[in-house]
Amino acid sequence: MAEEKLTMRKKIQAADRMNRIMADYFYGLDEAATTGKRKVAWCTSVGPAELLRALGYDVYFPENHAAMLGATRMSTDLIPAANAIGYSPDICSYLTADIGACLKGITPLSKAYKGIESVPKPDVLVFNTNQCRDVQDWFAWYSRRFGVPSIGVTSPKNVNDVTEAHVDDVSRQIQALVPTLEEIAGTKLDMDRLRETVSLSRECTELWKQVLETATAAPSPLTFFDGTIHMGPAVVLRGTRVAIDYYKELLAELTQRIRDGVGAVDDESSRLYWEGMPVWGRLRQHSELFSHLKASVLASTYCSSWIFPAFDAQDPFRSMAKAYLELFIVRADRYKETYLKGMLEKFRIDGIIYHDAKTCPYNSNSRYGLPQRVEAETGIPSLVLSGDLNDLRCVSDEQTKTNVEAFLEQIAEGR
């Protein structure tokens, strides 16, 4: 008997260009750090990268590096090194994996990019706690390690409506960073350059939104797992023309797929929404699990975290503040419920999966009854998967497979 043909997620051809872009980015950082020709700023993923670029810094994102540690499945062996110096196994496994990698003197960059031996040494560290307090503690450790300043923004949490008072607060905090950043950079902030950078970020974010919204088509031309990979330029290169040019190419490819009726998953039978962080060390395995079951996980809150419609070049500081405050992770449950209901309708979702990541409570929305409330109002079933973003000791592959198969059977029976 011939073996049953397994359904696989189709490769996006633009990925080859993205890989070259990311290589150029990391080689550029390495050159800046080793030659000292340009200053290097470390920044949290939704921190004031536009301000840093306008001041001429090369910008490095430790969260991106931590995701690489997770995707290469290095994290689980590195986390204990951070635990040994006092960092709890219950806190962010991005933080503990990244600090563990530093303590052991290793990085996945050295394997991916020939000639790069370490992450770039920072001249300054800049955080925004809009995601969680962990990023401030994370950068504080590196500040002590490298003897460089750690400065940043302390954002409000659990925000329903973003008010002028919120924007005033965060805007003033961002502006207060300028004197220190100017001193380290050895240059004054050029407001025209800042406006240009914010304008480029806005264009990038609009294109990224269009990329993600191609998934409203049936069949969907891309999946959540594609999104976690292709969001790279939106994270590390927003504010640059390179990111914009890339997303134009990616959007054209996905639009052609829609015209041709080509789905990322053949014979798409179920349309699913992923709420929360990915399990970085299981991206391929989870992609194959759903694809083989002809289920397309096609939209997520996570990949949408780099959509910033509030960016306005005419008012850069206030618009940056507003954009960073409107982030999903900052918002209260009332807002989140409304947002999720809108996404489920927009993408015509059959079921929603909540990833309860053990070490990421701020990005796990399954702990205070939200799934039950959304399901009661929409009738769309949900599944909670226990796991983690980086610590694979918290992940049960067999349990995940069993629960997903049962969930998809439930959706099919519900029809």
C-alpha positions, 0 to 999 in steps of 0.5 A: 500500500502506498504511503499516505501523502502528508499535507505540508505548509508551502515555502514562501519564496521571498524567504530567501531574500529575507534571509539575506536581509537578516544576514546583512543586518547582523553583519552590520551590527558585528562591524559596528561593535568590533570597529567602533565606527558606529554606536550600538544600542540594545533595545526592547522589541517595542522600545523607541527604535525610531529615536535610536536610528535617528541618532545614528545608532545600530540597533540590536534586539535581545528578544530577537536573539532569545527567539533564535535561542529558542528556535535552535533549541539551545535555550533549555540547556542555557536557562539553568546557568541563569537560574544558578546566579539567582534568576528564577525558572519561573520568570521570562525564559527569553531573559534566562536563556539569553543571560545563560548564553552570555554566561556560557559565551555562546550564540546561534549567530556564530553558526548562522553567520560565518565570522560572527563570534558574539552578540554586539557589545552595547554602548547603551541599553534602552527598554520599554516596560510596555511588555513586562518588567522582565525587560528592565531587569534583563537590561539591568543585568547587562548594564552591570555586565558591560558597565554601560547605562540602562535607560528606558520608559516605564509604561502603564499596564492593563489599559482599556482606553489609551488616554491623552494622560497616558500619551503625555506620560510616555511621551515625556519619558521618551523625550527625557532619554534624548540628552543621554542618548545624544551624549553617548552618540556624540551628536544632536538629535535631528528632528527631520531625521526622526520624522523620516524614521517614524514615517518609514516605520509607519510605511513598514507597519502598514505593509506588514498589516497588509501581509498579515491580512492576506490571511482573510482569503480562503484558502489562506496564503500564509500561516502563523508559523510563516508570520513568526519568521517573516516578521523579522524585518518588522522587528529589527529593521523598522524605520529603514527602507530595506524593511519596506522594500522586503514587505512589498515583495512578500505582499506581491507573492502572497497576493499572487497566491490568492489570485491563483487560489493557492493556500499555504496548506492544501485542502484547508479544512479548518481556520484557526487563530493563535493567541499568545507566544509561539513555542519557538523550539517547536515551530516546525513540529507544530506547523507540520502537526496542523498542516497534516491535519489540514488545519491552517493556523492563519492569524495571531495576536503575536504577529500583529504586535508590530502594527503601529497605525499611530505613528505620525511623522508630524508628531514623532514623540507623541505618536511613538508613545501612542503606538507603544501604548496601543500594543495588545499586551498593554491592554486590559481584558475588556479591550482584549475581548473586543479585539479578539472577537473582531479578529475571529470574525475578520478571519472567519475563524473556526477555533482559537488556540491559547498558548499558556506559556509558563514563563510569560504570564503577560502574554498568556491570556488564558488564566483569568477566564477570557477564553470562556467569555469569548467562547460564550459570546461568539460560540467559537470553541477554544483550546488551551495548550500548556507550554512555554516560549523557550523552555522545552521542559514545559512542553509535552509533545504527545499531550499537544498532539492529542489535544489538537487532534481532539480539538479539530474533531470537535470543530468538525463535529460542530459543523 
